[in-house]
């Protein structure tokens, strides 16, 4: 485990680490290419939406915990943002 502690790398150590990482990524990519291809299934439904119901009452502690854990809230809503990579 002590091998994983942070330390300043020399240029040669950094190059060696970069080369090992590249080799690992390339070998992983090669292994993925050898996997069998999977055909994605298509599900067709008569209706694309469901009927709204009354829903279940949630535990008030759960609701409070969700709002405490969310980084941004506005009144009764959790504010969620798209990632910068999404247009």
Secondary structure as UniProt FT lines:
FT   HELIX           2..4
FT   HELIX           11..33
FT   HELIX           60..69
FT   STRAND          73..74
FT   TURN            75..76
FT   STRAND          77..78
FT   TURN            84..85
//
